[in-house]
Amino acid sequence: MKKFLVTIAVFTLAASLAHAGDEKERATLDRFLKDVLAPGDKLDRIERDPPMDRMTRAVTFTRWGEFTASVDSSSGEVVFFSRFKPLLFVTMNDAKGAPRAAADRKAEIARRALYSLEEDAKRAKTFLEEHYPGFKDRKFELTAKERIDRDALVMDELFYVERPGEGIAACWPNRIQLAINPETGSVVTYIGRDHRVESKTKPAIEKQAARKAVLDRYGKSISAENRAWLEKEAPIELVAVEGDKGPETAWLVAGRFVVDADKGTTVRVLGGE
């Protein structure tokens, strides 16, 4: 019996310590949720969701059946939010199970969507100015916006990419994904991790030299199809990455291979070797 009581005490202490360690992240989340949930929400029934930590690489909380959100402990910012309800669902079939006419669904979407894509783009910008670090002062390009209708779910989806500011040669292209419910104007999805790296050093080699460096290093170890794609179609962008002596300018090939923009002699896999 004594051993049993000691075990209970240990587990209770562990749970208490774990909860105490998440207080800062929970406070950050509560401030975020006050803007994305309905006014007057009590912010209750929100639990830690450790299995999701690995996927989001952050401290995750869930209100079961309603939303999941994650806070990056190092930056102290919310980096992930996904809402399960309320959402704008427009059924694909009628009450009898027969497929609905496209015009019928389109009319329902038009009737229920109180906000246009342009209006939601403005709402998104306001939201990011309030919740993404330095969004108002940094340079972000809206690269895509679309009202999507996928598997009966309708929402306005927007994508942003960070570009170098004045006097900066390259930056790490932070990407933000945001989805808005056009029926309510509320946030459905938010993914926005901030990894700020900037370099003032201009590239000494052209991007095609970086492509060649990747092919010289890895070309023989990949399939002919992938090699052909790398040779002609793989995207290349100028970025800033962390180097041994601070930020460095580099070419990012195919979103995976980092080539130094000085001589093109250092080639590595992003996040790997």
KESEPA-469567 format. One line per 8 residues: number of its first residue (from 0); for each residue x, y, z of C-alpha. Coordinates in Angstrom, 2 decimals. Layout:
NUM> X Y Z  ...
//
This chain:
0> 0.00 0.00 0.00  2.84 2.38 0.90  4.53 1.69 -2.45  1.24 2.38 -4.23  0.80 5.72 -2.45  4.38 6.75 -3.30  3.75 5.92 -6.96  0.59 8.03 -6.96
8> 2.48 10.91 -5.36  5.24 10.72 -7.97  2.78 10.78 -10.86  0.87 13.65 -9.27  4.08 15.65 -8.81  5.14 14.94 -12.39  1.80 16.09 -13.74  1.96 19.23 -11.61
16> 5.47 20.06 -12.81  4.48 19.46 -16.45  1.51 21.79 -16.04  3.66 24.43 -14.38  6.18 24.23 -17.21  3.46 25.05 -19.75  2.04 28.12 -18.01  3.96 30.62 -20.16
24> 2.84 28.93 -23.39  -0.75 28.73 -22.17  -0.76 32.44 -21.36  0.50 33.19 -24.88  -2.19 30.97 -26.35  -4.95 32.64 -24.33  -3.99 36.06 -25.72  -4.11 34.63 -29.24
32> -7.43 32.85 -28.71  -9.15 36.02 -27.49  -8.81 37.30 -31.07  -9.72 34.13 -32.96  -12.54 32.66 -30.88  -16.02 34.04 -30.31  -16.26 37.07 -27.98  -16.82 35.98 -24.40
40> -15.30 32.54 -24.86  -14.26 31.30 -21.41  -11.09 29.66 -22.73  -11.94 26.52 -20.79  -11.74 22.80 -21.64  -8.35 23.39 -23.26  -5.91 20.55 -22.56  -2.28 19.82 -23.31
48> -1.89 17.54 -26.33  1.66 16.08 -26.08  1.31 13.63 -29.01  0.92 16.66 -31.32  4.11 18.30 -30.03  6.25 16.14 -32.28  4.31 17.06 -35.41  4.16 20.80 -34.76
56> 7.57 21.02 -33.03  5.93 23.16 -30.38  3.87 22.97 -27.18  0.38 21.94 -28.28  -3.04 22.45 -26.73  -6.41 21.12 -27.87  -10.03 21.76 -27.13  -11.37 18.43 -28.29
64> -13.68 18.67 -31.27  -13.05 22.39 -31.74  -9.41 23.36 -32.32  -5.72 22.57 -31.86  -3.02 25.22 -31.38  0.75 25.20 -30.78  3.13 27.67 -29.14  6.86 27.81 -29.87
72> 8.61 27.97 -26.48  11.74 29.63 -27.87  9.98 32.47 -29.68  6.93 32.68 -27.41  4.62 32.86 -30.41  1.67 30.79 -31.64  2.91 28.96 -34.75  -0.03 26.68 -35.52
80> -3.81 26.87 -35.22  -6.44 24.63 -36.77  -10.16 24.95 -36.18  -12.54 21.99 -36.46  -15.74 24.02 -36.07  -17.59 26.16 -36.94  -16.68 25.80 -40.63  -18.44 26.60 -43.90
88> -19.53 23.20 -45.18  -21.64 23.06 -48.34  -22.74 19.48 -48.92  -21.95 17.73 -52.17  -25.17 15.67 -52.12  -28.80 16.50 -51.46  -30.97 15.01 -48.71  -31.59 11.91 -50.81
96> -27.89 11.33 -51.44  -27.93 12.46 -55.07  -25.12 14.78 -56.29  -26.13 18.43 -56.20  -25.86 20.58 -59.30  -22.81 22.80 -59.34  -25.00 25.87 -59.77  -27.01 24.91 -56.69
104> -23.90 24.64 -54.50  -22.48 27.84 -55.97  -25.67 29.69 -55.10  -25.54 28.41 -51.51  -21.93 29.49 -51.14  -22.78 32.95 -52.47  -25.70 33.21 -50.05  -23.78 32.10 -46.97
112> -20.39 33.74 -47.62  -20.71 37.16 -46.01  -17.16 38.17 -46.93  -15.51 38.29 -50.35  -12.03 36.95 -51.02  -10.70 40.51 -51.13  -12.33 41.35 -47.81  -10.84 38.24 -46.21
120> -7.43 39.18 -47.60  -7.73 42.49 -45.73  -8.84 40.68 -42.57  -5.86 38.34 -42.92  -3.44 41.26 -43.19  -4.88 42.83 -40.03  -4.67 39.52 -38.20  -1.01 39.01 -39.18
128> -0.07 42.54 -38.17  -1.35 41.70 -34.71  -0.04 38.15 -34.35  3.01 37.53 -36.58  6.25 39.07 -35.22  7.11 42.30 -37.04  4.74 41.63 -39.93  3.93 45.29 -40.38
136> 7.59 46.35 -40.57  8.95 43.43 -42.56  8.36 42.73 -46.25  5.88 39.94 -46.96  4.51 39.16 -50.40  1.01 37.71 -50.80  1.92 35.00 -53.31  -1.47 33.29 -53.62
144> -5.08 33.77 -52.57  -7.99 31.59 -53.53  -11.49 30.65 -52.42  -11.19 26.91 -52.26  -14.06 24.44 -52.32  -12.63 21.08 -51.37  -14.55 18.07 -50.05  -17.53 20.31 -49.17
152> -15.33 22.68 -47.12  -15.22 26.27 -48.39  -12.63 28.77 -47.16  -10.41 31.59 -48.38  -6.78 30.49 -48.39  -3.84 32.90 -48.48  -0.08 32.34 -48.69  2.67 34.82 -47.83
160> 6.46 34.67 -48.31  8.99 36.97 -46.68  11.24 38.96 -49.03  14.43 40.93 -48.25  13.89 44.39 -46.88  15.77 47.53 -47.84  19.55 47.09 -47.65  19.23 43.31 -47.25
168> 20.57 41.00 -49.98  18.78 37.87 -48.79  16.59 36.58 -45.99  15.21 33.22 -44.99  11.85 33.08 -46.85  9.49 32.60 -43.94  6.15 31.32 -45.21  2.73 31.93 -43.72
176> -0.44 30.02 -44.52  -3.76 31.45 -43.42  -7.32 30.33 -44.13  -10.43 32.38 -43.36  -14.05 31.22 -43.06  -15.95 33.53 -45.49  -19.20 32.96 -43.62  -17.93 34.23 -40.26
184> -14.61 35.94 -41.06  -12.89 33.78 -38.44  -9.50 32.08 -38.78  -9.70 28.43 -39.81  -6.00 27.64 -40.20  -2.84 29.52 -39.30  0.69 28.23 -39.85  3.40 30.80 -39.30
192> 6.79 29.94 -37.88  9.28 32.82 -37.67  12.91 31.90 -38.42  14.55 35.26 -38.92  17.87 35.23 -40.78  19.13 38.13 -42.93  22.32 38.68 -44.91  23.70 41.81 -46.59
200> 26.21 39.87 -48.71  25.33 39.79 -52.38  25.75 36.47 -54.25  29.04 35.98 -56.09  27.73 33.15 -58.28  24.64 32.89 -60.48  21.80 30.53 -59.63  22.62 28.21 -62.54
208> 26.04 27.63 -60.99  24.24 26.53 -57.83  22.09 24.14 -59.86  25.24 22.65 -61.39  26.86 22.29 -57.97  23.90 20.23 -56.73  23.95 18.02 -59.83  27.71 17.48 -59.50
216> 27.27 16.48 -55.86  24.11 14.36 -55.98  23.34 13.74 -59.66  24.77 10.23 -59.78  22.86 9.08 -56.70  19.34 10.05 -57.82  16.98 8.71 -60.47  17.13 9.92 -64.06
224> 13.69 11.51 -63.64  14.76 13.52 -60.58  18.02 14.46 -62.23  16.17 15.81 -65.28  13.90 17.83 -63.00  16.88 19.29 -61.13  18.55 20.21 -64.42  15.68 22.30 -65.77
232> 12.62 22.72 -63.57  13.63 22.68 -59.91  13.03 26.12 -58.33  15.99 28.12 -57.08  15.78 31.05 -54.68  18.29 33.29 -52.96  18.09 32.91 -49.17  19.98 33.64 -45.97
240> 20.99 30.78 -43.70  22.86 30.44 -40.43  26.58 29.80 -41.03  29.52 29.06 -38.76  30.35 32.77 -38.55  26.84 34.19 -38.71  24.24 34.69 -41.46  25.32 33.68 -44.96
248> 23.81 34.21 -48.40  23.04 30.98 -50.22  21.07 29.49 -53.09  18.28 27.13 -52.10  17.76 24.58 -54.88  14.53 22.56 -55.05  13.67 23.75 -51.55  16.14 21.17 -50.22
256> 19.75 21.78 -51.26  21.71 24.73 -49.83  24.63 26.02 -51.92  26.89 28.80 -50.66  26.51 31.87 -52.88  30.19 32.81 -52.57  32.00 30.05 -54.47  29.39 27.33 -54.77
264> 31.73 24.80 -53.20  29.66 24.02 -50.12  26.56 21.94 -50.87  24.39 20.42 -48.16  20.89 19.13 -47.60  18.68 21.55 -45.70  18.39 20.35 -42.11  20.73 17.47 -42.83
272> 24.41 17.12 -43.48
//
